[in-house]
Amino acid sequence: MHLSNISVEDDPSTDFIFVYGTNGLGGALMNIGDLLYQLFAFIVLIGTIAGIVFVVKYMVGRQKQMRELNNKLDRLLEEKQKE
C-alpha cells in the first residue's frame, strides 16, 4: 500500500505494522514497545557503569580509611611502648 511517500509493510512474523517514510524527523517510525525496550536497555547499561564506578570508589575510600586507621594504631602502640 502506497500513500504519497509513505509505504506500509506488513511483517507476518510480528504483530505490528512497521511504517517506513517521513515522520517529521526524517526517520522511520518505531513501535512504542521498541522504544521502551531501548530505554530500559540504556538505563540498565548506565546503571551497570554507575554501579561499577560506585563500587570502585567505595573500595578505594575504604582502603584509605583502613590505611589511616592502621597508621593511627601503629602510632598509639609506639607511644605506649615509649612509656
Residue pairs with C-beta under 8 A, 6 or more apart in sequence:
1 7
1 8
5 21
5 22
6 19
6 20
6 21
6 22
7 19
7 20
7 21
8 17
8 19
8 20
9 17
9 18
9 20
10 17
11 17
11 18
16 31
16 33
18 28
18 29
18 31
19 28
19 29
20 28
20 29
21 28
21 29
23 29
